[in-house]
Amino acid sequence: MYTDWKKDKLFFGWVLGTTIGLIAGLIIGFLCNMFIFMNFGNFIMNSDNFWIVHLVMLNFFGSAIAGIVLGVCQGLPLEKILKQKALSNNISRISIKWIIATTIGFSLGGIVTNLWIDYLHGIFTNLTNNGDQILFGKMFLLKLFTILIFIGLAQGIMMKMSIKKISPWLKAHINSILASFLVGMFPYFILNALIAILPAGGIVTLGVIWIISPLTITLSTGLIYGCITFFSLPSLFNNNEV
């Protein structure tokens, strides 16, 4: 269906929207969490139901906002794809459902990853000689890949309402995660080597850990994720469904 994709603006629109949405969503979601913690930090830390309040006020809201951003950025090129490729007659309805599904998937992924984050943190800390300095990249990778699985599942169910019918879409997400992992290993090891020779706790070191590392991981993941999922979009849509 998608012939001569190098000249197809739909392909580049989807990949660009997905990449920008993923990066912008994570940044805006992080800033949202920072705003909430700065204004309601004492309430969260002193709450009798700390874990519930923490998951709802930080993990859920931040992830939900990130999901909305990604859903909108994907929804815009998705409308053009559906219209030009005649994959569906309910374009406006699909766009809304897509944003809702992406928001739900991102939110659930964010909550689930934070439920076992402390357990994995302990494991990785024991296995890592450099401690928390290179631990952040590993945890970020795991969280991002887990969130993408939940996004794909939510989008597929919302579009098809059947696990069997959405299997090609889920396979595309799994393949994109595996490909992102393989491609991302190269810059990941370079950044780890750079962190190892930088002074611990220095501004440059923290900049690599908290800014360059996640941006590099998210950029490569977004590009590969967008490329692979683009070719699986027809499996979710046709004129008689959705």
C-alpha positions in Angstrom: 0.0 0.0 0.0 2.8 2.4 0.8 5.0 2.4 -2.3 7.9 4.7 -2.9 7.8 5.7 0.7 10.9 7.9 0.5 8.9 10.4 -1.5 5.7 9.9 0.5 5.1 13.0 2.7 2.7 10.9 4.8 5.5 8.7 6.0 7.7 11.7 7.0 4.8 13.4 8.6 4.0 10.4 10.8 7.6 9.8 11.8 8.2 13.5 12.5 4.9 13.8 14.5 5.7 10.7 16.5 9.2 11.8 17.3 8.3 15.4 18.3 5.3 14.1 20.2 7.4 11.7 22.2 10.1 14.2 23.0 7.8 17.1 23.7 5.4 14.9 25.7 8.1 13.6 28.0 9.5 17.1 28.6 6.1 18.7 29.3 5.1 15.7 31.5 8.4 16.1 33.5 7.8 19.9 33.9 4.3 19.2 35.0 5.5 16.8 37.6 8.1 19.3 38.8 5.4 22.0 39.1 3.1 19.7 41.1 5.9 18.6 43.4 7.1 22.2 44.0 3.5 23.3 44.9 2.2 20.2 46.6 5.3 18.4 47.6 4.7 18.7 51.4 1.1 17.4 51.0 2.3 14.4 48.9 5.2 13.5 51.2 3.1 13.8 54.4 0.0 12.1 53.1 -1.2 9.0 55.0 -1.8 7.3 51.6 1.6 8.3 50.2 1.8 5.8 47.3 -1.7 6.4 46.1 -1.4 10.2 46.2 2.1 10.0 44.6 0.9 7.8 41.8 -2.2 10.0 41.1 -0.7 13.4 41.5 2.7 12.8 39.9 2.8 9.7 37.8 -0.7 9.8 36.5 -1.1 13.5 35.7 2.4 13.8 34.2 2.0 10.7 32.1 -1.5 11.7 31.0 -0.3 15.1 29.8 2.6 13.4 27.9 0.1 11.1 26.4 -2.1 13.9 25.2 0.8 15.7 23.6 1.9 12.5 21.8 -1.7 11.7 20.8 -2.2 15.1 19.3 1.2 15.0 17.4 0.3 11.6 16.0 -3.3 12.5 15.4 -2.5 15.4 13.0 -0.6 13.3 10.4 -2.9 10.3 11.1 -5.9 12.4 9.7 -4.0 13.0 6.5 -3.0 9.3 6.2 -6.6 8.2 6.7 -7.9 10.7 4.3 -5.4 10.2 1.4 -5.2 6.5 1.8 -9.0 6.1 2.3 -8.5 3.8 5.3 -11.6 5.1 7.2 -14.7 7.2 6.8 -14.8 8.3 10.4 -11.6 10.5 10.5 -12.7 13.0 13.2 -14.0 10.3 15.5 -10.8 8.3 15.1 -8.6 11.2 15.9 -10.4 11.8 19.2 -10.3 8.1 20.0 -6.6 8.0 19.1 -5.7 10.9 21.5 -7.8 9.2 24.3 -6.2 5.8 23.7 -2.6 7.3 23.7 -3.4 9.2 26.9 -4.7 6.1 28.6 -1.8 4.0 27.4 0.8 6.6 28.5 -0.9 7.0 31.9 -1.1 3.3 32.6 2.5 2.8 31.4 3.8 5.5 33.7 1.9 4.1 36.7 3.0 0.5 36.1 6.7 1.4 35.6 6.7 3.4 38.9 5.2 0.5 40.8 8.3 -1.6 40.3 10.9 1.2 39.8 12.3 0.9 43.4 12.7 -2.8 43.1 14.6 -2.5 39.8 16.6 0.4 41.2 17.9 -1.8 43.9 18.9 -4.6 41.4 20.6 -2.2 39.0 22.4 -0.4 41.8 24.0 -3.7 43.0 25.0 -4.6 39.4 26.4 -1.2 38.4 29.9 -0.2 39.5 29.3 3.5 38.7 26.2 3.7 40.8 23.4 6.1 40.0 25.4 8.0 37.4 24.7 5.5 34.6 21.6 3.9 36.3 19.3 6.7 35.1 19.8 5.7 31.4 18.9 2.1 32.1 15.8 3.0 34.0 14.7 5.5 31.4 15.0 2.9 28.7 12.9 0.4 30.6 10.3 3.0 31.4 10.1 4.3 27.9 9.8 0.8 26.3 7.2 -0.3 28.8 5.1 2.9 28.1 5.3 2.2 24.4 3.9 -1.3 24.9 1.0 0.1 26.9 0.4 2.8 24.3 0.3 0.3 21.5 -2.1 -2.0 23.4 -4.4 0.9 24.3 -4.4 2.3 20.7 -5.1 -1.2 19.3 -7.9 -2.0 21.6 -9.5 1.4 21.1 -9.4 1.0 17.4 -10.3 -2.7 17.1 -11.5 -3.9 20.5 -9.9 -7.3 19.8 -6.5 -8.6 20.9 -6.4 -11.0 18.0 -7.1 -8.3 15.4 -4.5 -5.9 16.8 -1.6 -8.4 16.9 0.2 -6.8 13.9 0.1 -3.5 15.6 1.5 -4.9 18.9 4.2 -6.8 16.9 5.2 -3.5 15.3 5.6 -1.9 18.7 7.7 -4.9 19.9 9.8 -4.7 16.8 10.3 -1.0 17.2 11.3 -1.4 20.8 13.9 -4.2 19.9 15.2 -2.1 17.0 15.4 1.0 19.2 17.3 -1.0 21.8 19.8 -2.2 19.3 20.3 1.1 17.6 20.3 3.0 20.9 23.1 0.8 22.4 25.7 2.7 20.4 25.1 6.2 21.8 24.2 4.7 25.2 27.7 3.2 25.6 29.3 6.3 24.3 27.5 8.4 26.9 28.3 5.9 29.6 32.0 6.1 28.7 31.7 9.9 28.8 30.1 9.9 32.2 32.7 7.5 33.6 35.5 10.0 32.8 33.6 13.1 34.0 33.7 14.3 37.6 30.9 12.8 39.7 28.2 15.3 40.5 29.6 18.0 38.2 27.3 20.2 36.1 28.6 18.7 32.8 28.0 15.2 34.2 24.5 16.0 35.4 23.8 17.6 32.0 24.8 14.4 30.2 22.7 12.3 32.6 19.6 14.4 32.8 19.4 16.1 29.4 21.6 14.6 26.7 21.1 11.0 27.6 17.3 11.0 27.7 17.0 13.2 24.6 19.3 10.9 22.6 17.4 7.8 23.7 14.0 9.4 23.0 15.1 10.8 19.6 16.4 7.5 18.3 13.4 5.6 19.8 10.9 8.1 18.3 12.4 7.9 14.8 12.5 4.0 14.8 9.1 3.7 16.5 7.5 6.1 13.9 9.1 4.3 11.0 8.0 0.8 11.9 4.5 1.6 13.2 3.7 3.6 10.0 3.7 0.5 7.9 1.3 -1.3 10.4 -1.3 1.5 10.4 -3.4 -0.2 7.7 -3.9 -3.2 10.0 -5.9 -1.0 12.4 -8.1 0.8 9.9 -10.4 0.2 6.9 -13.6 1.7 5.6 -15.9 -0.6 7.4 -14.5 -0.5 10.9 -13.6 1.9 13.7 
